[in-house]
Amino acid sequence: MNCRGCAAPLSLPLIDLGTSPPSNAYVHADRLEQAEQWVPLKVAVCQQCWLVQTEDYTSADSLFDAEYAYFSSFSSTWLAHAERYVAEMVERFGLTADSRVVEVAANDGYLLQYVAGRGIQCLGVEPTRSTAQAAREKGLEIRELFFGRDTAAQLKSEGWAADLMAANNVLAHVPDINDFLGGFATLLKSTGVATFEFPQLLTLMAGAQFDTLYHEHYSYLSLTAVQTLCERNGLEVFDVSQLTTHGGSLRVFVQRKDGERRAVQPAVQQQLQAELDAGVKTAEYYATLAPAAERIKHDLLRFLLQAKADGKRVVGYGAAAKGNTLLNYAGVKPDLLAWVADANPHKQGKFLPGSRIPIVAPAQIDIEKPDYVLVLPWNLLHEVSQQLAQVRQWDGRFVIAVPELSVL
């Protein structure tokens, strides 16, 4: 396979997580007798542009289909983050009722609802029918399609040249990352700004966050790689900030290289230097993830097996994609993890892909009063432990597996 960023041959493996179904391919109860599609989950590093990426085994349209079940609005933490983002962008870039905001990967309208609430014209681009419909029910205008140069040209011809384009947690999800970024250079006004948010490679490696690797994530991003990609596609990075979301993310600000350019902020060089100092341009840097993943797998299995031997009941919370990577890599089935609760009704009544663990409503936790609740979206541990504070009333305890097994 060649690099999807620069087309150089991929020669440096990062990790091989075996085979698994796509992490968001939840199984309907009436399809339990049918086979699932299991495909390799391998990640490699380009030693030319240092883009970390999955090897291709499945297509984007099969991953982001009409039954896509990730809805952003079920996380209060994420909603608060989106509302803050809108307030900050309005203030920083002077957005008014005459401005135009386009969000790519608008999901269920979790962010654009705050833009519309300020009386600013906005449009969402979202390829998954389930979430697009939820956004429309909020009164938002949504185009149900994948984004790229052609899409951008069409939207521009319709008058949607943008003052601000937002793209949260989508840059990692696109197979043709050059076409995707080229679309931003097309649709932005000469004075426009685009922001990309994505989990950053430094925290992934430092925190052994291997469970954030799954088929829907085609790329794992450093500013080093993103800056090169942007330059190749007519964009310039002019600022970057650190975020705590998703275990540690970056928000990158870009502008058109041929537009009215803002000064590049010192934070850009500081982040690039931090990545260089960490070793992102060395093969040795990438050698630590595979053994860390193996350690996490073994620690989780030891905990689950001991709990079962002790007659303790362990359930999960959060039917998240990262949890599916962890459970399938570790080979966990319902005999060790009885069920997983999730607040998203679109997931309830289905089964996790691969492990076939049932997904239930959170009320089941109060009914069964388990001894342990394994929080699969560990990045939301604070939010989950507050929402399920009653677990401690019967001496139940919360557990996370990444970056190390912790019983809290």
N, C-alpha and C positions, 0 to 999 in steps of 0.2 A: 504494500500500500504506500502511496505517496501522501505527503502532508497536504491537508486540505487548505492550508494557508498559503504555502509557497511552492508546493508541488515537489519538494525534495523527497527522496526516498526516506522512509522511517526506518531507523536502525537501532533505536534505544528503547527497549521495553521498560515500562514503569511497573505494571502489575497485571497478573492474570487471575481473574476472579472466577474462572471456570465458566459454566453456562447457566443461564437463567432466562426466564421470560422478561420482556420489557417491564419495568418496575411500576408502570401505571396501568398495566393490562389486567385489571381486576376481573375476577371470574364470577359470572352469574351462576346462581344456584342451579338453573336448568342446563348449565353447560359443564357441570362437574364430570360428566362421563366423556367429555371431549378432550382431546389432547391439546396441550398448550404448545406454543412455539418457543422452544428453548434455543438460545443463540449464545455464542461466546461473548464474554465481556472482558475484553482486553484493552489496555490503555498503553499508548506509546508516546514518546517524546521526539519532536523534530529537533535535530541538532543544528539545523540551519537557522530557523526563526524562533525556536524554543516554545512552540505551541504544543501543549499537551493535549492529546486527543484519543478518543475511542477508535478502534478499528471498525470499519463499516461492515455490518452484517444485516441491517434492517433499514427500511426506508422511513423518512419523516412522516409521510402520510399515514403509515400504519401505526406510528407511535402517537400522533396527535389527531385522533379520529373523533367521530361524532360522540363517542362515549367517554371521552377524556374526563377524568373525575377530580382533577385538582382545581379547587375553587379557592381563590385567595381570601375571600371575605370571611372565611370561618376562623381566621386567626385575628384576635383583637390586637395583638402586637403588630401584625403586619398592616392592619388598617390604620393604626396610630402612626406608623412609619410613613404610610402613603400620605396621610393628611399633613404631616410635618413637611414632607417633600414639596407638596404643592405650595404651602405657605412660603417656604424658603425660595422656591423658584420664582414665584410671583414677586417677592421682595427684591431678589437679586437682579432679575432681568426685566423688571418693570412691566410685567404682563398686565394687559387691560382687556376690556370687553372687545377691543378691536384685534386682539391677538388670536393666533390659531395654535392650538396644541394638538399634537398627534401622538397617541401612545401605541407602540407596537407591542403585541402580546398583551392586550388590554384585559384578558381573562374575563372575570365577571363584573368588571366596572369598579373594582375596589379602589382605584386611584382616580379615574376620570370623574367619578361622582363628586369629588372635591373640587375639581376644575370647573365642572358645570355649575356647582353650587356658588362659585364666585362670578358667574355670569360670563365666563370665557368660552368662546367657541372651541369645541373639541371633537375629535374623531378617534375611534379605536379601531385597530386592525387586530383581528383575532381569528385564527384558523379553526378552532375547535367549536363545533356547533353548540355543545352543551353550555359552555361558559359564555359564548357570544349571546345566546338567548337570555341568560341571566343578566347580562349587561344591558340588553335592550329593555328588559323589564324595569330597569332603573331609569329609563327614558333616554339612554345614550345612543348615539349613532355609531353603529359598528359595521365594518366591512369584514366579511367572513372569508379570509384568504391568507395565504402565506405572503410575507413581505420580501421584496427584492427590488431590483432596478426597474423592472417592468411595472410592478405594482406602484412604485413611487412616481413613475412618469405619468401613469393614469391618474393618480390622486392629484398630482400637480396640475394636470390639465383641467381638473374639476375645481380648481381654486383652493386646494388644501396645502399650498406652500406654507411651511411651518416656522413659527417663531421658536417653538420648543418641541422637541421630540423626546419622549421618555421610552426607555426600553429596560425594564427591570427584570432581571433573571431570565433573559431570553437569548443573549448573545452566545451563551454556552449551548443553546438548544438548536442551533441552525447548522445543517450539513454543509451548505455553501456559504461560508462566512464572508467571502469576498463579495458575492452578489448582494448579500444582506447589507453589508456596510456601504456598498455602492448606492443602495437605495436611500440611505440617509443623506449622502452627498447630493443626491438628486432632489430630494423633497425639502431640504432645509432652505430657508431664505438666505440671502447673502449675509444677513445679520443674525441668523438663527443659531440655536444651540441644541445639541443633543446630549442626553446623559444616558450612560449605561451603568447598571448595577449588576454585579456578579460576585459570587464567592471567590475570594482570591487564593491563588495557588500557595502563597506563603503560609496562610493559616491551615489550608488543607494538609500540607506537608508537616507543619509543626505540630498539628493536633491529630495526626494520623486519621484524618477524616475520609477514609477510603469508602465509607458508605455513601458519600456524595457522588461516587462514580456509578453511573448507570446509563443505559442505552440512550435515554432521552437527552443526556448531556454529551454532546459531541466534542466539546472543548472544555479545558480547565485552564483558567486564564490568569496570567500575570500581566502587569502593565507593560513589561518588556515585549511580550507577544502582541498585546493589543495596540501599542503604539506603532509597531511595524505594520500590522494589518490596516490600521487607519491611514497611515501614510500611503500605503499601496492603493487605497481607494478614495483618495481625494479629501481626506479628513485630517485634522490636526488636534492632538490632545493639548488642552491649555490649562487643565486643572484636574486634581484628583483628591478625594477625601476618603478617610477610613470609616467604615461602618461596622457595627456589631452584628448586623443581621446575618442569618444563615451561618453562624459560627465565625464570622469575620469576612467582610466583603469590601469591595472598592466601589466608589461612585466616580466614574470618569466623565469629564466634560469635554466635548469635542465641538469643533467648528469647521466650516468649509475652508480648505486651503486657499481657495480663490475668492473668498468673501472678505467682509470687513472683520479683520482678525483682532481678537483680544490678546493681551500680553500673556505669555505662558507663565504660570505661577511657579514659585520655587518648589511647591509640593510635588510637582511632576519629577523633577530631577532627584528629589529626596527619596521618592518611592522607587525610582529606577535604581538608585544607588543601594537602597536597602535590599532589593532583589539581587543585585549583583553581589553584594556582600554575603547574602545567604547562600549563593551558589547556583542560581537558576540557570546559569550558562555553563554548568559543569555536569558531567554524567554522574559523578559521585553523589550529588545532591539528591538524586532520584532513587538511590539504592535503599533508602530506609523504609519506604512505605510498605513494601510487600511483607517483610518480617513483622512490622507493627500490626498489619492486618491479621496475620496468622496468630499473633499473641492475643489480640482482641477476640478473635473467634474462639480460641481455646479457653480463655477466661470466661466467656459467656456460656459456653457449653458446660464447663465445670460448675458454674453457678446454677444453671437450670437442672442439671442432673442431681446435684446435691439437694436442691429444693424439693425435687420430686422424691428423692430417697427419704427426706425428712417429713414427707406428707404435706408440704406447703403448696399453695396454689399460686401460680404465676400467670398474670395476664399482661397484655400489652396496651399501650395507649398511643394513638396516632398512626393511622394506616398510611404512613408516608413512604415516598419512593425510596428514601435513604434506608428506611427500615426493611424494605424488601430486599435491597442489596445485602444488608447485614444478615438477614434470616436465611436467604438462599445460599449465601457463601458459607454460612455455618451449618446449613442443613437442618435448621430447626423446623419442627412440624407441630401439629396441635397436641401431641402427647407431652410436649415440654412447655408450650405456650398455648393455653387453652383457647384464647380468642384475643382480638384486638378491638378496643373501643375507639370510635372516631365520631366527632361531632358532625361530620359531613353526611347528610342523609343520602347523597348520591353514592356513597361507598357502603353504607349500612345494608346488610343482607347479602352482600357479596363476599368473596373470599380473596385473600391475598394471592397474587400470582406466584406460582411455584410451590410455596409452602402449603397453600390451600387452608390457611388459618381463617376461621370465620371473622367477619367484621360486624360488630354490634354497636348499639347506641350506648353512650356513656352511662345511662341509667343502670346498665347491667353491673357496673362496678358497685353501686349501692346495694343491689340485690344480692350479689354473691360475696361481697366483702373479701376480696383476695388478700393474700399475705403480702404479695409484691406486685407492683405495677411497673413494668419495663417501659420507660418513655422512649419510644423509637425516634421521634424528632427531638433529639437532645438539645438542639438550639432553642427549643421552646420550653425547656424544663421549668423555668421560673413561672411562666404563664400557666402551664399545666398543673404544677404543684399548688398554685393558688386556686385554680378552678376546681381541683379535686382535693382541697384541704381536708375534707371529711375522711379521707383514707386514713389519716393519722388517728382518728377517733377509735378505730378498732385495731390500732397498733400496726396498720399496714405501712409499708415503706416503698419509696420510689427507687428505681434502679435505672442507671444509664450504662451503656456498654462502651461508648466512645467519648474521650480518647482512652479511657481505661474503665474497667468494671468498678462502679461505685454504687453502694447501697446507702441511701440517704434517709 
